Structures are given as structure tokens and as C-alpha cells.
């Protein structure tokens, strides 16, 4: 489900059982956004700081706890799927062992508890990730699929730390449509596994707009009309989601702009809300690393800078994600390390991950 994304933020409210980017399919991988057409109504968050956001949570049933524990600073490998052999370099044990050199958490598709168990044996926390938007908005009943995810979690208490229910929910769907989907996914999960936090991917170009060297706050098109702070606040206010992964439209591997965007995000959603950053800019499609992305600059912009700006965790795409005739990875395609992998490892070490 996770695919080529702009730089992303994840927002989550702290749950009592929670200490602390998008398994993935190869579907609809987005490219970096182009300059957007001007809009007279585009907000300018550089003029006044957005108000602090506090989300209301409806009561959840009191059930025995089943959620696993996320690391204090989770570093999540995305673009990993037990449903597709192409997401593996060699075998699960080798992949998870190698992954743990940089990551302490992995995102997997639901439905394969044996792979979840293998990740846990390797010392990795697990996030289950699915996307049922297509079925839901086609009028299908997705409740059985959502219940199956909860059943998997309850069958192995402590094995799953969080669930991610959709990518780019607000790219094509309004806040009202997104709220219906969240009620059918996050809302149901909150009733079935109430201590397991729920996340959804929701782009928001306002986080970087107006920062020096980034897109203007007056340049966006109709395509991006729902990718705003207001939509994200509506999702949080629903109580059906605990976390948001937010594409912040960072350009040019600009670490200072990224840090400023994260300070803006922290102003929008202060403690005790938790913020994670996720991106796709560290992975590449070539068989061997050929200098793109620039290793040191990319690691600084997408690992170090978000944490310095206030992020509490990182989710990075893609471990081994097939898309459009290429496989995006951090390692070379034979599993060998390279300058990107080394830079990632150093950057994670530097932030205490």
C-alpha cells in the first residue's frame, strides 16, 4: 500500500497502552508533486501559527489489552508485504535480521501471523497495514475484512503495535467521505481492539508551504483541495483514528525547511500528540545505488531533520517494493549495503533510534 510519496508526517494521540511511514502493494505510486496553480483562498500558515489541536475521543469498550509496544522512537520499514514474495530480498529471517541494522519496527499486510511472529523474533515491532478504500467507495461491505484484522491481533496478544487503514485518504475524497471510511475501519477496530492505535495516510501541503525554497501557500490546484489542515483536524476530531501520516511536500532535500515544517507540525499538534515522519525519498529503483538520491543529504532531510524539528518517530519507504517495472529499495538489489544504507544507519544512530 505504501508507495512513492512526498515527505510525510504521522500524528497520533498517546493511548494508555502505547509507549511510543506506508506492508505495501505496488499500486498507484505517486510522483513528486508539480507546482500547483494559484488559488485566492490558499491559506498562509506563515503569517499566524495554526491553533493547537486537541482531538476528542469517544469512549471505547474496556477489553483485555492486546496491543504490542512500539519503541520510544520507532523507525519503521515500509514497502514490506507477506502477500508478495517480491517484497523479500532472500527470506524473512535474513530480511528481518538485516532490516534491524536500521529499523526497529516493520509494517506488514494482515493475514500472515507466521511472518508477524518472525518479525517479532527478530526484535521488530509490527504495524499491520491495509487499504480498503477502493472496495468501500465502490459500495462494498468491508466489515468482514476489518474484523479479520482484529481477530488476527486478538489471537496473538502483544504481536501488533498499531494498524494503518489507508493511504492518501484525502487525495480524492473529501473530509465527509473520509470520515465515513474511517468509521468503517478505525471506528470498528476501536470497538474490537480498543487499545491498538489506528493510523491513516493524509497528505497536507500546508506544512511546508511558504517556507523559503518551498512551494508558495498561494499555489495549489483543485487536485489538492482536500489535503489541508482542516481535513486532518476533522479526521482527528472524529475519534475514529489515532494517527495521521501527512505528506508535507518537501522539495530539494532541504533539511532546514524540513525542520521548520516539523516545528510547524508540532505547533499544530503539540504534546501529548505523537508525530512520526515518513518518506520515500531514500529508496531507489536502480539495481545498484548510482548516486541518486544523494545519500547524506537525503538522510539528513528525512531522518535527522524531522526528529530535530519535533518528530517522535520515522517510517521509511521502501524496503523492497515492486512498482512499474522497478523495485525500490534502500539496499542494492542483491542485498548489499551502499552509501544510502550507511547514511541511514549513521543518521538513525545519531537520533538515538
C-alpha positions as CSV (number, residue, x, y, z in Angstrom):
1,X,0.0,0.0,0.0
2,X,2.8,2.5,0.7
3,X,4.3,3.8,-2.5
4,X,6.3,6.8,-3.8
5,X,5.3,9.6,-1.5
6,X,6.2,13.1,-0.7
7,X,7.7,13.6,2.7
8,X,5.2,12.5,5.3
9,X,4.3,13.2,9.0
10,X,2.4,10.8,11.2
11,X,0.3,12.2,14.0
12,X,-1.0,10.0,16.9
13,X,-2.6,10.6,20.2
14,X,-0.9,8.8,23.1
15,X,-3.0,5.9,24.3
16,X,-2.7,4.4,27.7
17,X,-1.1,1.2,26.4
18,X,1.1,2.9,23.8
19,X,4.8,3.7,24.7
20,X,5.9,5.4,21.8
21,X,5.8,5.6,7.0
22,X,3.4,3.2,4.0
23,X,3.3,-3.6,4.3
24,X,2.8,-2.2,0.8
25,X,1.4,-3.1,-2.5
26,X,2.8,-1.8,-5.8
27,X,-0.4,0.1,-6.7
28,X,-0.6,3.7,-7.8
29,X,2.8,5.0,-6.9
30,X,2.7,8.8,-6.9
31,X,5.4,11.0,-8.3
32,X,6.7,14.2,-6.6
33,X,4.0,16.9,-7.0
34,X,4.3,19.6,-9.6
35,X,3.8,23.3,-9.0
36,X,0.2,24.0,-8.3
37,X,-2.0,26.6,-9.9
38,X,-2.7,29.7,-7.8
39,X,-5.7,29.9,-5.6
40,X,-7.1,33.1,-4.0
41,X,-8.2,31.1,-1.0
42,X,-5.0,29.3,-0.2
43,X,-4.1,29.8,3.5
44,X,-0.8,31.2,4.6
45,X,0.3,29.5,7.8
46,X,3.5,31.6,7.9
47,X,1.5,34.7,8.9
48,X,-0.1,33.3,12.0
49,X,0.5,30.0,13.8
50,X,-2.3,27.4,13.4
51,X,-4.2,26.8,16.6
52,X,-3.3,23.9,18.8
53,X,-5.4,20.8,18.1
54,X,-6.9,18.6,20.8
55,X,-8.9,15.7,19.5
56,X,-12.0,14.3,21.3
57,X,-12.2,10.6,21.7
58,X,-15.4,8.7,22.2
59,X,-15.5,6.1,24.9
60,X,-14.1,2.7,23.9
61,X,-15.0,-0.6,25.5
62,X,-12.8,-1.9,28.3
63,X,-11.3,-5.1,27.0
64,X,-8.2,-7.1,27.9
65,X,-5.1,-5.3,26.3
66,X,-3.8,-6.9,23.1
67,X,-1.5,-4.1,21.6
68,X,2.2,-4.7,21.3
69,X,4.6,-2.0,22.3
70,X,6.2,0.5,20.0
71,X,9.8,1.6,20.6
72,X,10.2,5.1,22.2
73,X,11.5,6.3,18.8
74,X,10.0,3.9,16.2
75,X,11.9,3.6,12.9
76,X,9.6,1.7,10.7
77,X,10.4,-0.2,7.5
78,X,7.7,0.1,4.9
79,X,7.3,-1.5,1.5
80,X,7.3,-4.9,3.1
81,X,4.5,-7.4,2.4
82,X,3.9,-11.1,3.4
83,X,1.4,-11.3,0.5
84,X,4.1,-10.8,-2.2
85,X,7.3,-12.7,-2.5
86,X,8.8,-9.7,-4.5
87,X,8.9,-7.8,-1.2
88,X,11.7,-10.0,0.1
89,X,15.4,-9.9,-0.7
90,X,16.2,-13.5,0.3
91,X,14.0,-14.9,3.1
92,X,12.1,-13.4,6.0
93,X,14.7,-14.3,8.6
94,X,17.5,-12.8,6.6
95,X,15.5,-9.7,5.7
96,X,14.3,-9.0,9.2
97,X,17.8,-9.6,10.6
98,X,19.3,-7.2,8.1
99,X,16.5,-4.7,8.5
100,X,17.2,-4.4,12.2
101,X,20.5,-2.7,11.4
102,X,18.5,0.4,10.8
103,X,14.9,-0.3,11.7
104,X,13.2,-1.3,15.0
105,X,9.7,-1.7,13.5
106,X,8.2,-3.2,10.3
107,X,4.9,-2.6,8.5
108,X,3.2,-5.8,7.1
109,X,0.0,-6.6,5.4
110,X,-2.5,-8.5,7.6
111,X,-3.3,-12.2,7.1
112,X,0.1,-13.9,7.8
113,X,0.7,-14.3,11.5
114,X,3.7,-16.5,10.8
115,X,5.6,-13.6,9.3
116,X,4.5,-11.3,12.1
117,X,5.9,-13.9,14.5
118,X,9.2,-14.0,12.5
119,X,9.5,-10.2,12.7
120,X,8.9,-10.3,16.5
121,X,11.6,-12.9,16.9
122,X,14.0,-10.6,15.1
123,X,13.2,-7.9,17.7
124,X,11.0,-5.8,15.4
125,X,7.7,-4.2,16.5
126,X,4.9,-4.7,13.9
127,X,2.3,-2.4,12.3
128,X,-0.4,-4.1,10.2
129,X,-1.3,-2.0,7.1
130,X,-4.2,-2.3,4.7
131,X,-6.2,-0.1,2.3
132,X,-9.8,-1.0,1.5
133,X,-10.8,2.4,0.0
134,X,-11.5,1.1,-3.4
135,X,-13.9,-1.5,-2.2
136,X,-15.6,0.8,0.3
137,X,-16.2,3.6,-2.1
138,X,-17.5,1.1,-4.7
139,X,-20.2,0.3,-2.2
140,X,-18.8,-3.0,-0.8
141,X,-19.1,-4.0,2.8
142,X,-15.6,-4.2,4.2
143,X,-16.6,-5.1,7.8
144,X,-15.6,-8.7,7.5
145,X,-12.1,-7.7,6.3
146,X,-11.7,-5.3,9.2
147,X,-12.9,-7.9,11.7
148,X,-10.4,-10.4,10.3
149,X,-7.6,-7.9,11.2
150,X,-8.9,-7.6,14.7
151,X,-9.2,-11.4,15.0
152,X,-5.5,-11.8,14.0
153,X,-4.5,-9.2,16.6
154,X,-6.5,-10.8,19.4
155,X,-5.2,-14.3,18.5
156,X,-1.6,-13.2,19.4
157,X,-1.7,-10.5,22.1
158,X,1.3,-8.3,22.1
159,X,2.3,-9.0,18.5
160,X,0.8,-6.0,16.7
161,X,1.5,-2.4,17.9
162,X,-0.6,-0.4,15.5
163,X,-2.9,-0.6,12.4
164,X,-2.7,1.6,9.3
165,X,-6.1,1.7,7.4
166,X,-5.5,3.7,4.2
167,X,-3.0,5.6,2.0
168,X,-3.8,9.1,0.8
169,X,-7.4,9.1,2.1
170,X,-7.8,12.8,1.4
171,X,-6.2,12.8,-2.0
172,X,-9.5,12.1,-3.9
173,X,-12.0,12.1,-1.1
174,X,-13.4,15.0,1.0
175,X,-13.4,15.1,4.8
176,X,-17.0,13.9,4.8
177,X,-16.2,10.9,2.6
178,X,-13.0,10.1,4.6
179,X,-15.0,10.2,7.8
180,X,-17.3,7.5,6.5
181,X,-14.3,5.3,5.6
182,X,-12.7,5.9,9.0
183,X,-15.9,5.0,10.8
184,X,-16.0,1.7,8.9
185,X,-12.3,0.9,9.6
186,X,-10.8,2.8,12.6
187,X,-14.1,3.1,14.3
188,X,-14.8,-0.6,14.1
189,X,-11.2,-1.5,15.2
190,X,-11.6,0.8,18.3
191,X,-14.6,-1.4,19.3
192,X,-12.8,-4.7,18.7
193,X,-9.2,-3.9,19.8
194,X,-9.6,-0.6,21.6
195,X,-6.0,-0.3,22.8
196,X,-4.5,-0.7,19.3
197,X,-3.8,2.7,17.8
198,X,-5.1,3.4,14.2
199,X,-3.3,5.4,11.6
200,X,-4.3,6.7,8.2
201,X,-2.2,8.5,5.5
202,X,-3.4,12.0,4.8
203,X,-1.3,14.5,2.7
204,X,-1.1,18.1,3.9
205,X,0.8,20.6,1.7
206,X,0.3,23.4,4.2
207,X,3.1,22.2,6.4
208,X,5.9,23.2,4.0
209,X,4.2,26.0,2.0
210,X,5.7,29.5,2.4
211,X,8.9,28.2,3.9
212,X,11.9,29.6,2.0
213,X,12.7,27.5,-1.1
214,X,9.4,25.6,-0.8
215,X,6.0,25.9,-2.6
216,X,4.0,29.1,-2.2
217,X,0.9,28.9,0.0
218,X,-0.9,30.6,-2.9
219,X,0.0,27.8,-5.4
220,X,-2.2,24.7,-5.3
221,X,-4.8,23.2,-7.6
222,X,-8.1,21.6,-7.3
223,X,-6.4,18.2,-7.2
224,X,-5.1,19.1,-3.7
225,X,-8.2,20.7,-2.4
226,X,-8.7,18.2,0.5
227,X,-5.1,18.0,1.5
228,X,-5.3,20.7,4.2
229,X,-5.1,21.1,8.0
230,X,-8.9,21.4,8.2
231,X,-9.4,17.9,6.7
232,X,-6.8,16.4,9.0
233,X,-8.3,18.0,12.1
234,X,-11.7,16.7,11.1
235,X,-10.3,13.2,10.9
236,X,-8.7,13.5,14.4
237,X,-11.8,15.0,15.8
238,X,-13.9,12.0,14.7
239,X,-12.3,9.8,17.3
240,X,-12.0,7.0,14.7
241,X,-8.3,7.5,14.1
242,X,-5.4,8.0,16.4
243,X,-2.7,8.8,13.9
244,X,-2.2,10.6,10.6
245,X,0.6,10.2,8.1
246,X,0.9,13.5,6.4
247,X,2.8,14.2,3.1
248,X,4.3,17.6,3.6
249,X,5.6,18.3,0.0
250,X,9.2,18.9,1.0
251,X,11.4,19.9,-2.0
252,X,15.1,19.7,-2.7
253,X,16.3,17.6,0.3
254,X,16.2,20.8,2.3
255,X,16.9,19.8,5.9
256,X,16.3,23.3,7.3
257,X,12.9,23.5,5.6
258,X,12.1,20.1,6.9
259,X,13.0,21.1,10.4
260,X,10.8,24.2,10.1
261,X,7.9,22.1,8.7
262,X,8.2,19.8,11.7
263,X,8.2,22.8,14.1
264,X,5.0,23.9,12.3
265,X,3.5,20.4,12.7
266,X,4.4,20.4,16.4
267,X,2.6,23.8,16.8
268,X,-0.4,22.3,15.0
269,X,-0.4,19.2,17.2
270,X,1.5,19.7,20.4
271,X,2.3,17.1,23.1
272,X,0.9,14.7,24.1
273,X,0.1,14.0,20.4
274,X,2.9,11.9,18.8
275,X,4.3,12.8,15.4
276,X,6.1,10.4,13.1
277,X,7.7,11.3,9.7
278,X,7.8,9.0,6.7
279,X,9.1,9.4,3.2
280,X,10.0,7.5,0.0
281,X,13.0,9.7,-1.0
282,X,15.6,7.4,0.5
283,X,14.9,4.4,-1.8
284,X,15.9,3.9,-5.4
285,X,15.0,1.7,-8.4
286,X,18.4,1.1,-9.9
287,X,20.0,-2.4,-9.4
288,X,22.9,-0.8,-7.6
289,X,23.0,2.6,-5.9
290,X,24.1,5.1,-8.6
291,X,24.3,8.3,-6.5
292,X,20.5,9.1,-6.5
293,X,19.2,10.0,-4.0
294,X,22.2,11.9,-2.6
295,X,22.8,9.7,0.4
296,X,24.0,12.2,3.1
297,X,21.5,15.0,2.1
298,X,18.6,12.6,2.0
299,X,19.4,11.0,5.3
300,X,19.7,14.5,6.9
301,X,16.5,15.7,5.4
302,X,14.3,12.7,6.1
303,X,15.8,11.1,9.2
304,X,17.8,13.7,11.2
305,X,15.8,16.9,10.4
306,X,12.3,15.6,11.3
307,X,13.4,14.5,14.7
308,X,15.3,17.8,15.4
309,X,12.1,19.6,14.4
310,X,10.0,17.6,16.9
311,X,9.1,14.2,15.3
312,X,8.8,11.3,17.6
313,X,9.4,8.6,15.1
314,X,10.1,7.7,11.4
315,X,8.6,5.4,8.8
316,X,10.7,5.0,5.7
317,X,9.6,3.5,2.3
318,X,10.6,1.1,0.7
319,X,12.3,-2.0,1.9
320,X,11.6,-4.0,-1.2
321,X,8.7,-2.6,-3.2
322,X,7.9,-3.6,-6.7
323,X,6.3,-0.9,-8.9
324,X,6.0,-0.2,-12.6
325,X,8.8,-2.5,-13.7
326,X,11.2,-1.4,-10.9
327,X,11.9,-2.5,-7.4
328,X,12.5,0.3,-4.9
329,X,15.0,-0.5,-2.1
330,X,17.5,1.0,0.3
331,X,20.0,-1.8,-0.3
332,X,21.3,-2.8,-3.7
333,X,19.1,-5.4,-5.3
334,X,21.3,-8.3,-4.2
335,X,21.0,-7.2,-0.6
336,X,24.4,-5.5,-0.5
337,X,24.8,-2.2,1.6
338,X,25.6,1.0,-0.1
339,X,26.1,4.7,0.7
340,X,22.4,5.2,1.3
341,X,22.2,2.3,3.7
342,X,25.3,3.5,5.5
343,X,24.0,7.1,5.8
344,X,20.6,5.8,7.1
345,X,22.4,3.7,9.7
346,X,24.5,6.6,10.8
347,X,21.6,9.0,10.9
348,X,19.4,6.6,13.0
349,X,22.3,6.1,15.4
350,X,22.6,9.9,15.7
351,X,19.0,10.4,16.7
352,X,19.1,7.6,19.2
353,X,17.0,5.1,17.2
